[in-house]
Amino acid sequence: MAAKELPVVPSARPGTMAAADMSRLREQRPVIDMGKCNLCRECLLYCPDAALREDKNEIKVYLQFCKGCGICALECPTQAITMVGEYAGNRGFIDK
Amino acid sequence: MRLLLNGNEAAAHAARLARVEVLASYPITPAAPVMEKITQFIAEGTMRCNFVRVESDHSAMAAALGATMAGARSFLITNSQGLAYMSEVLYHTSGLRQPVVMAVVNRALAAPHSRFPEHGDVVAQETSGWIQIFCENNQEVLDSIIQAFRLGEDEQVRLPVMVNYEGYIQSHTRETVDMPEQEKIDAFLPLVRRPVLDVDNPLAVNTVTGPELYMDYKYHQDAALQRAGTLLGEISEAYGAVTGRNWGGAVTGYRLEDAEVVLVTMGSLVSTARIAVDALRAAGEKAGLLKIRLFRPFPAEAVREMLKPARAVVALDKNIVYGAGGALGRELRAALYGFTNVPVYSYILGLGGRDVGVEDLTAIYRQVNEGLAAGKFPALYQWYGL
């Protein structure tokens, strides 16, 4: 076993994090009701991971970047965003 | 040109000769006069350097690290509490492989509060990944700081360097120091620029690194530190060719031929031990001296070879690793284990500025001889001079 070849200074090229799938961190995800949305783009501004995009007059969530923090839902002035749990199964003790 | 300089002035002149571009430092006793001297050079126009005022030693280290990452040649000074305070950033600096050079004017750590010399402050940072050089006199302080830049900046190394000399004993005591010509130093020490913070080549530096890569980075860092040990010998020779002074790499011997009892130490005590060895030799004793110039990386293989003929090894430590003993005592035992079964007598002495003279070293020598004659196995470590 030999040590991996690495840059001398521990560093990464821009875009390295964008290549990583973050979806496994998430417990919940935003679901957008486009009937309520007025395209004000507040959610785009607040999203810390740039996981929201506007595409043809619609707000879309890029789920490989979304960590489910819920800031978009909290900041949406028209309450168009609902956080929905990723896991819908049993919780707590499971009876055999 | 020969000048009468104390250790701090010698360090400042070394920084001037090395054409240091950034000095980020916070004043601390007894290192502050280095900073004052460099700012005097800047003020009178004999040195082109940016002095960065900082609010702490932690910030000083961070500023020097940032300046080096931008491609500048950076220098700073500290000791004791300041060194402990910047400890976190020391690890950043070595891990990011930035060749900052720092003069450490060794002083005891509180509590109780002390201003006096010992090596406890730097030994506490032995795992920081820095190269650690120790000087026995002010000429060596000047020469080692210049060599430290060439060593740290070498493509095979790329690591930060601490150049150690003791408070007051060296920092405030004047000795004749030969000042090499600027042109000679310029030829010996060409400026190396490796900016990491480059607007044309943006990088995410020091990103969170997972278990799959962290260990590999550390392997490369340790390998680079080990290479520095060999390289210091070559650099010392090259410097000798320029100035006529070769300090002999990582470890040097004094009167080791046929020596039976060998004193091993570092820093100012080396000069004292040299005189003690001469006195013992004059009295017909087979005494010798091993000078550890490089404590990190520890030159274990060279030490093994040089101590091979000895009947007893005496480690003189101006530090205490609480609950374990002296740092040199521990290193020597580790280096010699399985190679020879020579006993290592480990002495803790001179802490917090307690004076150690020639007569103390001859007394220790006698104690060791008595121990040898009695066939007693030496204690793990013992305190001398209480």
Interface residues (C-beta under 8 A of the other chain):
Chain A: A3 K4 L6 V8 V9 P10 S11 A12 R13 P14 T16 M17
Chain B: G95 L96 R97 Q98 R158 V196 P202 L203 A204 V205 N206 T207 T209 L213 D216 Y217 Y219 H220
